[in-house]
């Protein structure tokens, strides 16, 4: 994977983590990602298939970037790890 692609994936992951934690859906997101991990490639292809319809709501290149993120198992693992880190940090912040 090229460095620019890796940087873009990291930016997408950070954006997703920020949005998910803002909505306080970190735990459900972790559960869904863990359960659907074997289907992530199929989900990425579904995103690409629906890209023309989703282009009314999101930018077309952004949908393709998220589809690429879903297709890469290492990126999905990093996403789950970042969500877990965020949840642990939030949990320790609530106790203290």
C-alpha positions, 0 to 999 in steps of 0.5 A: 500500500502506498504511503498516500493511501495509508495516510488517507485510510488513517484520516478516514479512520480518524473521521469515522472514530470522531463521528461515532464517538460524537454520537456515543455509538462506540460500543454498538459500532465495535460490536457490529464491526466485530460480528460483520468482519467476515462480510466487510468485503461484500459490504465494500462491494455493496457500497460501490454498487450503490455509489451512484445513489449515494452520490446524492448524499455523499461525494462519490470519491468519499464513498469509494474511499470508504468502500476501499477501507471496508475491503481492507481487513487491516484497516478494519482492524485499525478502526476497531482498535481506535474505537476501543481506545476511544471508549477506554479513554472515555470510560476512564475520563468518566470515572475520574 
